[in-house]
């Protein structure tokens, strides 16, 4: 079974397009979300822009960083900042 949804939307006088609720919910697009608009040949592609916080919560898990490692990295970065002043 294909995972394709198709919608039609009207373009307003100011060239605004509303993303249908079902499409926005499926992709996790909410008020304030950022989207990328790609013009490819004769098509417009609108896709959500995922930030580091989204990937931390929903993205694939490829490793584990414990508190100890995080704290050590924080101390190294702080030392770099102090030494560069």
PDB file with SEQRES, HELIX, SHEET and CRYST1 records, atoms N, CA, C and O in Angstrom:
SEQRES   1 A   85  UNK UNK UNK UNK UNK UNK UNK UNK UNK UNK UNK UNK UNK          
SEQRES   2 A   85  UNK UNK UNK UNK UNK UNK UNK UNK UNK UNK UNK UNK UNK          
SEQRES   3 A   85  UNK UNK UNK UNK UNK UNK UNK UNK UNK UNK UNK UNK UNK          
SEQRES   4 A   85  UNK UNK UNK UNK UNK UNK UNK UNK UNK UNK UNK UNK UNK          
SEQRES   5 A   85  UNK UNK UNK UNK UNK UNK UNK UNK UNK UNK UNK UNK UNK          
SEQRES   6 A   85  UNK UNK UNK UNK UNK UNK UNK UNK UNK UNK UNK UNK UNK          
SEQRES   7 A   85  UNK UNK UNK UNK UNK UNK UNK                                  
HELIX    1 AA1 UNK A   21  UNK A   27  1                                   7    
HELIX    2 AA2 UNK A   52  UNK A   58  1                                   7    
HELIX    3 AA3 UNK A   67  UNK A   84  1                                  18    
SHEET    1 AA1 2 UNK A  35  UNK A  40  0                                        
SHEET    2 AA1 2 UNK A  43  UNK A  48 -1                                        
CRYST1    1.000    1.000    1.000  90.00  90.00  90.00 P 1           1          
ATOM      1  N   UNK A   1       0.837  -1.188   0.000  1.00  0.00           N  
ATOM      2  CA  UNK A   1       0.000   0.000   0.000  1.00  0.00           C  
ATOM      3  C   UNK A   1       0.882   1.252   0.000  1.00  0.00           C  
ATOM      4  O   UNK A   1       1.844   1.340   0.763  1.00  0.00           O  
ATOM      5  N   UNK A   2       0.558   2.186  -0.833  1.00  0.00           N  
ATOM      6  CA  UNK A   2       1.341   3.408  -0.975  1.00  0.00           C  
ATOM      7  C   UNK A   2       1.049   4.367   0.175  1.00  0.00           C  
ATOM      8  O   UNK A   2      -0.071   4.414   0.682  1.00  0.00           O  
ATOM      9  N   UNK A   3       2.052   5.123   0.579  1.00  0.00           N  
ATOM     10  CA  UNK A   3       1.913   6.095   1.664  1.00  0.00           C  
ATOM     11  C   UNK A   3       1.784   7.498   1.073  1.00  0.00           C  
ATOM     12  O   UNK A   3       2.449   8.428   1.530  1.00  0.00           O  
ATOM     13  N   UNK A   4       0.935   7.653   0.063  1.00  0.00           N  
ATOM     14  CA  UNK A   4       0.782   8.920  -0.636  1.00  0.00           C  
ATOM     15  C   UNK A   4      -0.582   9.520  -0.313  1.00  0.00           C  
ATOM     16  O   UNK A   4      -1.607   8.849  -0.423  1.00  0.00           O  
ATOM     17  N   UNK A   5      -0.583  10.780   0.084  1.00  0.00           N  
ATOM     18  CA  UNK A   5      -1.814  11.545   0.272  1.00  0.00           C  
ATOM     19  C   UNK A   5      -1.806  12.659  -0.766  1.00  0.00           C  
ATOM     20  O   UNK A   5      -0.760  13.249  -1.033  1.00  0.00           O  
ATOM     21  N   UNK A   6      -2.944  12.946  -1.342  1.00  0.00           N  
ATOM     22  CA  UNK A   6      -3.043  13.999  -2.352  1.00  0.00           C  
ATOM     23  C   UNK A   6      -4.104  14.995  -1.905  1.00  0.00           C  
ATOM     24  O   UNK A   6      -5.202  14.601  -1.512  1.00  0.00           O  
ATOM     25  N   UNK A   7      -3.782  16.278  -1.964  1.00  0.00           N  
ATOM     26  CA  UNK A   7      -4.697  17.341  -1.571  1.00  0.00           C  
ATOM     27  C   UNK A   7      -4.692  18.419  -2.638  1.00  0.00           C  
ATOM     28  O   UNK A   7      -3.727  18.561  -3.390  1.00  0.00           O  
ATOM     29  N   UNK A   8      -5.764  19.169  -2.699  1.00  0.00           N  
ATOM     30  CA  UNK A   8      -5.804  20.378  -3.517  1.00  0.00           C  
ATOM     31  C   UNK A   8      -6.029  21.556  -2.589  1.00  0.00           C  
ATOM     32  O   UNK A   8      -6.760  21.454  -1.604  1.00  0.00           O  
ATOM     33  N   UNK A   9      -5.400  22.666  -2.907  1.00  0.00           N  
ATOM     34  CA  UNK A   9      -5.548  23.876  -2.116  1.00  0.00           C  
ATOM     35  C   UNK A   9      -5.634  25.060  -3.065  1.00  0.00           C  
ATOM     36  O   UNK A   9      -5.107  25.020  -4.177  1.00  0.00           O  
ATOM     37  N   UNK A  10      -6.290  26.088  -2.626  1.00  0.00           N  
ATOM     38  CA  UNK A  10      -6.434  27.298  -3.434  1.00  0.00           C  
ATOM     39  C   UNK A  10      -5.359  28.300  -3.036  1.00  0.00           C  
ATOM     40  O   UNK A  10      -5.020  28.419  -1.859  1.00  0.00           O  
ATOM     41  N   UNK A  11      -4.830  29.012  -4.008  1.00  0.00           N  
ATOM     42  CA  UNK A  11      -3.837  30.052  -3.776  1.00  0.00           C  
ATOM     43  C   UNK A  11      -4.577  31.369  -3.585  1.00  0.00           C  
ATOM     44  O   UNK A  11      -5.412  31.743  -4.408  1.00  0.00           O  
ATOM     45  N   UNK A  12      -4.267  32.075  -2.487  1.00  0.00           N  
ATOM     46  CA  UNK A  12      -4.945  33.340  -2.206  1.00  0.00           C  
ATOM     47  C   UNK A  12      -4.378  34.463  -3.066  1.00  0.00           C  
ATOM     48  O   UNK A  12      -3.409  34.271  -3.801  1.00  0.00           O  
ATOM     49  N   UNK A  13      -4.993  35.631  -2.965  1.00  0.00           N  
ATOM     50  CA  UNK A  13      -4.550  36.798  -3.723  1.00  0.00           C  
ATOM     51  C   UNK A  13      -3.092  37.137  -3.408  1.00  0.00           C  
ATOM     52  O   UNK A  13      -2.357  37.606  -4.277  1.00  0.00           O  
ATOM     53  N   UNK A  14      -2.678  36.894  -2.153  1.00  0.00           N  
ATOM     54  CA  UNK A  14      -1.298  37.182  -1.755  1.00  0.00           C  
ATOM     55  C   UNK A  14      -0.393  35.975  -1.977  1.00  0.00           C  
ATOM     56  O   UNK A  14       0.711  35.924  -1.435  1.00  0.00           O  
ATOM     57  N   UNK A  15      -0.845  35.008  -2.763  1.00  0.00           N  
ATOM     58  CA  UNK A  15      -0.112  33.790  -3.103  1.00  0.00           C  
ATOM     59  C   UNK A  15       0.172  32.912  -1.899  1.00  0.00           C  
ATOM     60  O   UNK A  15       1.193  32.226  -1.858  1.00  0.00           O  
ATOM     61  N   UNK A  16      -0.724  32.927  -0.914  1.00  0.00           N  
ATOM     62  CA  UNK A  16      -0.592  32.066   0.253  1.00  0.00           C  
ATOM     63  C   UNK A  16      -1.348  30.772   0.007  1.00  0.00           C  
ATOM     64  O   UNK A  16      -2.407  30.768  -0.619  1.00  0.00           O  
ATOM     65  N   UNK A  17      -0.791  29.665   0.509  1.00  0.00           N  
ATOM     66  CA  UNK A  17      -1.429  28.363   0.402  1.00  0.00           C  
ATOM     67  C   UNK A  17      -1.536  27.796   1.811  1.00  0.00           C  
ATOM     68  O   UNK A  17      -0.567  27.835   2.569  1.00  0.00           O  
ATOM     69  N   UNK A  18      -2.692  27.276   2.164  1.00  0.00           N  
ATOM     70  CA  UNK A  18      -2.885  26.651   3.457  1.00  0.00           C  
ATOM     71  C   UNK A  18      -2.592  25.166   3.340  1.00  0.00           C  
ATOM     72  O   UNK A  18      -3.108  24.495   2.446  1.00  0.00           O  
ATOM     73  N   UNK A  19      -1.768  24.653   4.237  1.00  0.00           N  
ATOM     74  CA  UNK A  19      -1.477  23.216   4.252  1.00  0.00           C  
ATOM     75  C   UNK A  19      -2.666  22.524   4.899  1.00  0.00           C  
ATOM     76  O   UNK A  19      -3.028  22.856   6.028  1.00  0.00           O  
ATOM     77  N   UNK A  20      -3.277  21.575   4.213  1.00  0.00           N  
ATOM     78  CA  UNK A  20      -4.425  20.871   4.792  1.00  0.00           C  
ATOM     79  C   UNK A  20      -4.074  20.235   6.140  1.00  0.00           C  
ATOM     80  O   UNK A  20      -2.960  19.749   6.338  1.00  0.00           O  
ATOM     81  N   UNK A  21      -5.039  20.247   7.060  1.00  0.00           N  
ATOM     82  CA  UNK A  21      -4.830  19.771   8.420  1.00  0.00           C  
ATOM     83  C   UNK A  21      -4.276  18.352   8.453  1.00  0.00           C  
ATOM     84  O   UNK A  21      -3.332  18.085   9.196  1.00  0.00           O  
ATOM     85  N   UNK A  22      -4.836  17.441   7.672  1.00  0.00           N  
ATOM     86  CA  UNK A  22      -4.388  16.045   7.682  1.00  0.00           C  
ATOM     87  C   UNK A  22      -2.919  15.930   7.265  1.00  0.00           C  
ATOM     88  O   UNK A  22      -2.173  15.129   7.828  1.00  0.00           O  
ATOM     89  N   UNK A  23      -2.507  16.731   6.281  1.00  0.00           N  
ATOM     90  CA  UNK A  23      -1.108  16.701   5.825  1.00  0.00           C  
ATOM     91  C   UNK A  23      -0.186  17.267   6.907  1.00  0.00           C  
ATOM     92  O   UNK A  23       0.870  16.699   7.188  1.00  0.00           O  
ATOM     93  N   UNK A  24      -0.587  18.382   7.507  1.00  0.00           N  
ATOM     94  CA  UNK A  24       0.231  19.005   8.551  1.00  0.00           C  
ATOM     95  C   UNK A  24       0.383  18.072   9.746  1.00  0.00           C  
ATOM     96  O   UNK A  24       1.476  17.939  10.296  1.00  0.00           O  
ATOM     97  N   UNK A  25      -0.703  17.429  10.147  1.00  0.00           N  
ATOM     98  CA  UNK A  25      -0.643  16.512  11.290  1.00  0.00           C  
ATOM     99  C   UNK A  25       0.245  15.308  10.980  1.00  0.00           C  
ATOM    100  O   UNK A  25       1.017  14.871  11.834  1.00  0.00           O  
ATOM    101  N   UNK A  26       0.141  14.778   9.780  1.00  0.00           N  
ATOM    102  CA  UNK A  26       0.952  13.612   9.404  1.00  0.00           C  
ATOM    103  C   UNK A  26       2.433  13.933   9.462  1.00  0.00           C  
ATOM    104  O   UNK A  26       3.235  13.072   9.825  1.00  0.00           O  
ATOM    105  N   UNK A  27       2.815  15.164   9.109  1.00  0.00           N  
ATOM    106  CA  UNK A  27       4.219  15.562   9.079  1.00  0.00           C  
ATOM    107  C   UNK A  27       4.678  16.290  10.340  1.00  0.00           C  
ATOM    108  O   UNK A  27       5.848  16.658  10.452  1.00  0.00           O  
ATOM    109  N   UNK A  28       3.770  16.499  11.285  1.00  0.00           N  
ATOM    110  CA  UNK A  28       4.141  17.185  12.519  1.00  0.00           C  
ATOM    111  C   UNK A  28       4.373  18.669  12.341  1.00  0.00           C  
ATOM    112  O   UNK A  28       5.150  19.272  13.082  1.00  0.00           O  
ATOM    113  N   UNK A  29       3.702  19.267  11.360  1.00  0.00           N  
ATOM    114  CA  UNK A  29       3.842  20.706  11.120  1.00  0.00           C  
ATOM    115  C   UNK A  29       2.798  21.429  11.961  1.00  0.00           C  
ATOM    116  O   UNK A  29       1.602  21.153  11.870  1.00  0.00           O  
ATOM    117  N   UNK A  30       3.279  22.363  12.783  1.00  0.00           N  
ATOM    118  CA  UNK A  30       2.393  23.139  13.656  1.00  0.00           C  
ATOM    119  C   UNK A  30       2.655  24.626  13.424  1.00  0.00           C  
ATOM    120  O   UNK A  30       3.581  25.004  12.706  1.00  0.00           O  
ATOM    121  N   UNK A  31       1.829  25.450  14.039  1.00  0.00           N  
ATOM    122  CA  UNK A  31       2.049  26.892  13.943  1.00  0.00           C  
ATOM    123  C   UNK A  31       3.457  27.211  14.425  1.00  0.00           C  
ATOM    124  O   UNK A  31       3.868  26.771  15.498  1.00  0.00           O  
ATOM    125  N   UNK A  32       4.186  27.970  13.634  1.00  0.00           N  
ATOM    126  CA  UNK A  32       5.552  28.334  13.973  1.00  0.00           C  
ATOM    127  C   UNK A  32       6.599  27.390  13.402  1.00  0.00           C  
ATOM    128  O   UNK A  32       7.791  27.695  13.434  1.00  0.00           O  
ATOM    129  N   UNK A  33       6.161  26.239  12.876  1.00  0.00           N  
ATOM    130  CA  UNK A  33       7.119  25.306  12.267  1.00  0.00           C  
ATOM    131  C   UNK A  33       7.736  25.940  11.030  1.00  0.00           C  
ATOM    132  O   UNK A  33       7.130  26.797  10.388  1.00  0.00           O  
ATOM    133  N   UNK A  34       8.939  25.511  10.707  1.00  0.00           N  
ATOM    134  CA  UNK A  34       9.608  25.984   9.492  1.00  0.00           C  
ATOM    135  C   UNK A  34       9.452  24.925   8.423  1.00  0.00           C  
ATOM    136  O   UNK A  34       9.498  23.729   8.711  1.00  0.00           O  
ATOM    137  N   UNK A  35       9.269  25.365   7.186  1.00  0.00           N  
ATOM    138  CA  UNK A  35       9.186  24.457   6.050  1.00  0.00           C  
ATOM    139  C   UNK A  35      10.164  24.910   4.981  1.00  0.00           C  
ATOM    140  O   UNK A  35      10.500  26.091   4.888  1.00  0.00           O  
ATOM    141  N   UNK A  36      10.612  23.968   4.185  1.00  0.00           N  
ATOM    142  CA  UNK A  36      11.507  24.251   3.056  1.00  0.00           C  
ATOM    143  C   UNK A  36      10.665  24.147   1.792  1.00  0.00           C  
ATOM    144  O   UNK A  36       9.896  23.199   1.633  1.00  0.00           O  
ATOM    145  N   UNK A  37      10.804  25.103   0.904  1.00  0.00           N  
ATOM    146  CA  UNK A  37      10.089  25.094  -0.368  1.00  0.00           C  
ATOM    147  C   UNK A  37      11.110  24.895  -1.472  1.00  0.00           C  
ATOM    148  O   UNK A  37      12.039  25.685  -1.635  1.00  0.00           O  
ATOM    149  N   UNK A  38      10.919  23.823  -2.225  1.00  0.00           N  
ATOM    150  CA  UNK A  38      11.839  23.479  -3.306  1.00  0.00           C  
ATOM    151  C   UNK A  38      11.074  23.563  -4.623  1.00  0.00           C  
ATOM    152  O   UNK A  38      10.007  22.966  -4.762  1.00  0.00           O  
ATOM    153  N   UNK A  39      11.613  24.298  -5.582  1.00  0.00           N  
ATOM    154  CA  UNK A  39      11.038  24.353  -6.926  1.00  0.00           C  
ATOM    155  C   UNK A  39      11.903  23.461  -7.795  1.00  0.00           C  
ATOM    156  O   UNK A  39      13.092  23.715  -7.985  1.00  0.00           O  
ATOM    157  N   UNK A  40      11.286  22.410  -8.321  1.00  0.00           N  
ATOM    158  CA  UNK A  40      12.011  21.414  -9.108  1.00  0.00           C  
ATOM    159  C   UNK A  40      11.262  21.215 -10.421  1.00  0.00           C  
ATOM    160  O   UNK A  40      10.162  20.662 -10.454  1.00  0.00           O  
ATOM    161  N   UNK A  41      11.883  21.679 -11.499  1.00  0.00           N  
ATOM    162  CA  UNK A  41      11.235  21.629 -12.813  1.00  0.00           C  
ATOM    163  C   UNK A  41       9.865  22.307 -12.730  1.00  0.00           C  
ATOM    164  O   UNK A  41       9.795  23.523 -12.552  1.00  0.00           O  
ATOM    165  N   UNK A  42       8.798  21.555 -12.853  1.00  0.00           N  
ATOM    166  CA  UNK A  42       7.453  22.130 -12.859  1.00  0.00           C  
ATOM    167  C   UNK A  42       6.691  21.778 -11.579  1.00  0.00           C  
ATOM    168  O   UNK A  42       5.463  21.701 -11.592  1.00  0.00           O  
ATOM    169  N   UNK A  43       7.421  21.563 -10.467  1.00  0.00           N  
ATOM    170  CA  UNK A  43       6.805  21.133  -9.212  1.00  0.00           C  
ATOM    171  C   UNK A  43       7.253  22.008  -8.057  1.00  0.00           C  
ATOM    172  O   UNK A  43       8.343  22.580  -8.080  1.00  0.00           O  
ATOM    173  N   UNK A  44       6.415  22.105  -7.063  1.00  0.00           N  
ATOM    174  CA  UNK A  44       6.770  22.753  -5.796  1.00  0.00           C  
ATOM    175  C   UNK A  44       6.704  21.673  -4.728  1.00  0.00           C  
ATOM    176  O   UNK A  44       5.699  20.974  -4.602  1.00  0.00           O  
ATOM    177  N   UNK A  45       7.775  21.542  -3.964  1.00  0.00           N  
ATOM    178  CA  UNK A  45       7.828  20.559  -2.890  1.00  0.00           C  
ATOM    179  C   UNK A  45       7.941  21.334  -1.578  1.00  0.00           C  
ATOM    180  O   UNK A  45       8.822  22.179  -1.421  1.00  0.00           O  
ATOM    181  N   UNK A  46       7.047  21.041  -0.646  1.00  0.00           N  
ATOM    182  CA  UNK A  46       7.073  21.676   0.673  1.00  0.00           C  
ATOM    183  C   UNK A  46       7.359  20.574   1.682  1.00  0.00           C  
ATOM    184  O   UNK A  46       6.627  19.588   1.763  1.00  0.00           O  
ATOM    185  N   UNK A  47       8.436  20.752   2.456  1.00  0.00           N  
ATOM    186  CA  UNK A  47       8.806  19.733   3.424  1.00  0.00           C  
ATOM    187  C   UNK A  47       9.191  20.388   4.738  1.00  0.00           C  
ATOM    188  O   UNK A  47       9.718  21.500   4.742  1.00  0.00           O  
ATOM    189  N   UNK A  48       8.936  19.712   5.857  1.00  0.00           N  
ATOM    190  CA  UNK A  48       9.293  20.298   7.145  1.00  0.00           C  
ATOM    191  C   UNK A  48      10.799  20.381   7.317  1.00  0.00           C  
ATOM    192  O   UNK A  48      11.537  19.514   6.848  1.00  0.00           O  
ATOM    193  N   UNK A  49      11.250  21.432   7.994  1.00  0.00           N  
ATOM    194  CA  UNK A  49      12.657  21.588   8.345  1.00  0.00           C  
ATOM    195  C   UNK A  49      12.797  21.076   9.772  1.00  0.00           C  
ATOM    196  O   UNK A  49      12.165  21.591  10.694  1.00  0.00           O  
ATOM    197  N   UNK A  50      13.612  20.081   9.936  1.00  0.00           N  
ATOM    198  CA  UNK A  50      13.803  19.480  11.261  1.00  0.00           C  
ATOM    199  C   UNK A  50      15.055  20.074  11.908  1.00  0.00           C  
ATOM    200  O   UNK A  50      16.106  20.169  11.274  1.00  0.00           O  
ATOM    201  N   UNK A  51      14.931  20.470  13.164  1.00  0.00           N  
ATOM    202  CA  UNK A  51      16.077  21.011  13.888  1.00  0.00           C  
ATOM    203  C   UNK A  51      16.680  19.938  14.789  1.00  0.00           C  
ATOM    204  O   UNK A  51      16.164  18.823  14.865  1.00  0.00           O  
ATOM    205  N   UNK A  52      17.755  20.269  15.459  1.00  0.00           N  
ATOM    206  CA  UNK A  52      18.466  19.306  16.300  1.00  0.00           C  
ATOM    207  C   UNK A  52      17.569  18.784  17.422  1.00  0.00           C  
ATOM    208  O   UNK A  52      17.653  17.613  17.793  1.00  0.00           O  
ATOM    209  N   UNK A  53      16.721  19.642  17.955  1.00  0.00           N  
ATOM    210  CA  UNK A  53      15.831  19.224  19.040  1.00  0.00           C  
ATOM    211  C   UNK A  53      14.854  18.154  18.547  1.00  0.00           C  
ATOM    212  O   UNK A  53      14.602  17.173  19.247  1.00  0.00           O  
ATOM    213  N   UNK A  54      14.300  18.343  17.337  1.00  0.00           N  
ATOM    214  CA  UNK A  54      13.376  17.350  16.775  1.00  0.00           C  
ATOM    215  C   UNK A  54      14.094  16.015  16.584  1.00  0.00           C  
ATOM    216  O   UNK A  54      13.572  14.962  16.950  1.00  0.00           O  
ATOM    217  N   UNK A  55      15.301  16.069  16.006  1.00  0.00           N  
ATOM    218  CA  UNK A  55      16.051  14.831  15.796  1.00  0.00           C  
ATOM    219  C   UNK A  55      16.376  14.143  17.116  1.00  0.00           C  
ATOM    220  O   UNK A  55      16.380  12.914  17.189  1.00  0.00           O  
ATOM    221  N   UNK A  56      16.649  14.925  18.160  1.00  0.00           N  
ATOM    222  CA  UNK A  56      16.941  14.329  19.462  1.00  0.00           C  
ATOM    223  C   UNK A  56      15.737  13.558  19.984  1.00  0.00           C  
ATOM    224  O   UNK A  56      15.889  12.509  20.610  1.00  0.00           O  
ATOM    225  N   UNK A  57      14.540  14.078  19.727  1.00  0.00           N  
ATOM    226  CA  UNK A  57      13.333  13.421  20.211  1.00  0.00           C  
ATOM    227  C   UNK A  57      12.818  12.327  19.284  1.00  0.00           C  
ATOM    228  O   UNK A  57      12.351  11.287  19.750  1.00  0.00           O  
ATOM    229  N   UNK A  58      12.900  12.557  17.966  1.00  0.00           N  
ATOM    230  CA  UNK A  58      12.234  11.669  17.011  1.00  0.00           C  
ATOM    231  C   UNK A  58      13.160  10.970  16.028  1.00  0.00           C  
ATOM    232  O   UNK A  58      12.759  10.001  15.383  1.00  0.00           O  
ATOM    233  N   UNK A  59      14.376  11.440  15.908  1.00  0.00           N  
ATOM    234  CA  UNK A  59      15.289  10.897  14.907  1.00  0.00           C  
ATOM    235  C   UNK A  59      15.844   9.538  15.294  1.00  0.00           C  
ATOM    236  O   UNK A  59      15.638   9.055  16.408  1.00  0.00           O  
ATOM    237  N   UNK A  60      16.550   8.936  14.357  1.00  0.00           N  
ATOM    238  CA  UNK A  60      17.150   7.630  14.650  1.00  0.00           C  
ATOM    239  C   UNK A  60      18.223   7.757  15.727  1.00  0.00           C  
ATOM    240  O   UNK A  60      18.981   8.727  15.754  1.00  0.00           O  
ATOM    241  N   UNK A  61      18.276   6.785  16.593  1.00  0.00           N  
ATOM    242  CA  UNK A  61      19.278   6.783  17.664  1.00  0.00           C  
ATOM    243  C   UNK A  61      20.503   6.020  17.170  1.00  0.00           C  
ATOM    244  O   UNK A  61      20.427   4.830  16.866  1.00  0.00           O  
ATOM    245  N   UNK A  62      21.634   6.724  17.095  1.00  0.00           N  
ATOM    246  CA  UNK A  62      22.837   6.086  16.572  1.00  0.00           C  
ATOM    247  C   UNK A  62      23.923   5.952  17.628  1.00  0.00           C  
ATOM    248  O   UNK A  62      24.981   5.379  17.368  1.00  0.00           O  
ATOM    249  N   UNK A  63      23.667   6.473  18.799  1.00  0.00           N  
ATOM    250  CA  UNK A  63      24.663   6.368  19.852  1.00  0.00           C  
ATOM    251  C   UNK A  63      24.088   6.872  21.162  1.00  0.00           C  
ATOM    252  O   UNK A  63      22.994   7.435  21.199  1.00  0.00           O  
ATOM    253  N   UNK A  64      24.827   6.668  22.223  1.00  0.00           N  
ATOM    254  CA  UNK A  64      24.390   7.122  23.532  1.00  0.00           C  
ATOM    255  C   UNK A  64      25.505   7.948  24.150  1.00  0.00           C  
ATOM    256  O   UNK A  64      26.668   7.545  24.154  1.00  0.00           O  
ATOM    257  N   UNK A  65      25.143   9.084  24.661  1.00  0.00           N  
ATOM    258  CA  UNK A  65      26.090   9.927  25.382  1.00  0.00           C  
ATOM    259  C   UNK A  65      25.554  10.063  26.793  1.00  0.00           C  
ATOM    260  O   UNK A  65      24.455  10.576  27.008  1.00  0.00           O  
ATOM    261  N   UNK A  66      26.333   9.601  27.745  1.00  0.00           N  
ATOM    262  CA  UNK A  66      25.932   9.684  29.139  1.00  0.00           C  
ATOM    263  C   UNK A  66      26.226  11.055  29.719  1.00  0.00           C  
ATOM    264  O   UNK A  66      26.873  11.894  29.091  1.00  0.00           O  
ATOM    265  N   UNK A  67      25.732  11.264  30.941  1.00  0.00           N  
ATOM    266  CA  UNK A  67      25.933  12.549  31.600  1.00  0.00           C  
ATOM    267  C   UNK A  67      27.411  12.846  31.789  1.00  0.00           C  
ATOM    268  O   UNK A  67      27.843  13.984  31.604  1.00  0.00           O  
ATOM    269  N   UNK A  68      28.185  11.843  32.152  1.00  0.00           N  
ATOM    270  CA  UNK A  68      29.612  12.051  32.393  1.00  0.00           C  
ATOM    271  C   UNK A  68      30.302  12.564  31.137  1.00  0.00           C  
ATOM    272  O   UNK A  68      31.067  13.527  31.198  1.00  0.00           O  
ATOM    273  N   UNK A  69      30.037  11.922  29.991  1.00  0.00           N  
ATOM    274  CA  UNK A  69      30.658  12.357  28.729  1.00  0.00           C  
ATOM    275  C   UNK A  69      30.199  13.762  28.348  1.00  0.00           C  
ATOM    276  O   UNK A  69      30.989  14.565  27.853  1.00  0.00           O  
ATOM    277  N   UNK A  70      28.935  14.050  28.577  1.00  0.00           N  
ATOM    278  CA  UNK A  70      28.395  15.375  28.267  1.00  0.00           C  
ATOM    279  C   UNK A  70      29.065  16.441  29.132  1.00  0.00           C  
ATOM    280  O   UNK A  70      29.438  17.502  28.631  1.00  0.00           O  
ATOM    281  N   UNK A  71      29.214  16.169  30.400  1.00  0.00           N  
ATOM    282  CA  UNK A  71      29.847  17.115  31.310  1.00  0.00           C  
ATOM    283  C   UNK A  71      31.313  17.341  30.927  1.00  0.00           C  
ATOM    284  O   UNK A  71      31.790  18.475  30.949  1.00  0.00           O  
ATOM    285  N   UNK A  72      32.035  16.260  30.574  1.00  0.00           N  
ATOM    286  CA  UNK A  72      33.434  16.392  30.166  1.00  0.00           C  
ATOM    287  C   UNK A  72      33.559  17.263  28.914  1.00  0.00           C  
ATOM    288  O   UNK A  72      34.453  18.105  28.826  1.00  0.00           O  
ATOM    289  N   UNK A  73      32.662  17.056  27.948  1.00  0.00           N  
ATOM    290  CA  UNK A  73      32.685  17.869  26.725  1.00  0.00           C  
ATOM    291  C   UNK A  73      32.387  19.327  27.036  1.00  0.00           C  
ATOM    292  O   UNK A  73      33.004  20.225  26.464  1.00  0.00           O  
ATOM    293  N   UNK A  74      31.454  19.564  27.929  1.00  0.00           N  
ATOM    294  CA  UNK A  74      31.117  20.926  28.330  1.00  0.00           C  
ATOM    295  C   UNK A  74      32.327  21.615  28.954  1.00  0.00           C  
ATOM    296  O   UNK A  74      32.615  22.772  28.645  1.00  0.00           O  
ATOM    297  N   UNK A  75      33.029  20.909  29.825  1.00  0.00           N  
ATOM    298  CA  UNK A  75      34.215  21.493  30.457  1.00  0.00           C  
ATOM    299  C   UNK A  75      35.309  21.798  29.436  1.00  0.00           C  
ATOM    300  O   UNK A  75      35.965  22.836  29.523  1.00  0.00           O  
ATOM    301  N   UNK A  76      35.510  20.893  28.461  1.00  0.00           N  
ATOM    302  CA  UNK A  76      36.511  21.143  27.407  1.00  0.00           C  
ATOM    303  C   UNK A  76      36.147  22.388  26.605  1.00  0.00           C  
ATOM    304  O   UNK A  76      37.016  23.208  26.310  1.00  0.00           O  
ATOM    305  N   UNK A  77      34.880  22.536  26.250  1.00  0.00           N  
ATOM    306  CA  UNK A  77      34.450  23.706  25.468  1.00  0.00           C  
ATOM    307  C   UNK A  77      34.605  24.992  26.271  1.00  0.00           C  
ATOM    308  O   UNK A  77      35.022  26.015  25.730  1.00  0.00           O  
ATOM    309  N   UNK A  78      34.271  24.944  27.559  1.00  0.00           N  
ATOM    310  CA  UNK A  78      34.430  26.128  28.402  1.00  0.00           C  
ATOM    311  C   UNK A  78      35.900  26.519  28.507  1.00  0.00           C  
ATOM    312  O   UNK A  78      36.242  27.702  28.498  1.00  0.00           O  
ATOM    313  N   UNK A  79      36.757  25.519  28.605  1.00  0.00           N  
ATOM    314  CA  UNK A  79      38.202  25.791  28.675  1.00  0.00           C  
ATOM    315  C   UNK A  79      38.693  26.447  27.387  1.00  0.00           C  
ATOM    316  O   UNK A  79      39.504  27.372  27.434  1.00  0.00           O  
ATOM    317  N   UNK A  80      38.209  25.979  26.240  1.00  0.00           N  
ATOM    318  CA  UNK A  80      38.588  26.595  24.973  1.00  0.00           C  
ATOM    319  C   UNK A  80      38.190  28.062  24.933  1.00  0.00           C  
ATOM    320  O   UNK A  80      38.958  28.915  24.487  1.00  0.00           O  
ATOM    321  N   UNK A  81      36.990  28.343  25.399  1.00  0.00           N  
ATOM    322  CA  UNK A  81      36.497  29.729  25.403  1.00  0.00           C  
ATOM    323  C   UNK A  81      37.353  30.593  26.328  1.00  0.00           C  
ATOM    324  O   UNK A  81      37.722  31.712  25.969  1.00  0.00           O  
ATOM    325  N   UNK A  82      37.666  30.081  27.507  1.00  0.00           N  
ATOM    326  CA  UNK A  82      38.476  30.845  28.451  1.00  0.00           C  
ATOM    327  C   UNK A  82      39.882  31.094  27.915  1.00  0.00           C  
ATOM    328  O   UNK A  82      40.438  32.173  28.121  1.00  0.00           O  
ATOM    329  N   UNK A  83      40.465  30.111  27.229  1.00  0.00           N  
ATOM    330  CA  UNK A  83      41.810  30.239  26.703  1.00  0.00           C  
ATOM    331  C   UNK A  83      41.888  31.156  25.486  1.00  0.00           C  
ATOM    332  O   UNK A  83      42.947  31.715  25.199  1.00  0.00           O  
ATOM    333  N   UNK A  84      40.786  31.314  24.776  1.00  0.00           N  
ATOM    334  CA  UNK A  84      40.793  32.171  23.580  1.00  0.00           C  
ATOM    335  C   UNK A  84      40.612  33.638  23.928  1.00  0.00           C  
ATOM    336  O   UNK A  84      40.784  34.499  23.065  1.00  0.00           O  
ATOM    337  N   UNK A  85      40.269  33.943  25.176  1.00  0.00           N  
ATOM    338  CA  UNK A  85      40.055  35.340  25.589  1.00  0.00           C  
ATOM    339  C   UNK A  85      41.333  36.038  25.883  1.00  0.00           C  
ATOM    340  O   UNK A  85      41.326  37.215  26.241  1.00  0.00           O  
TER     341      UNK A  85                                                      
END                                                                             
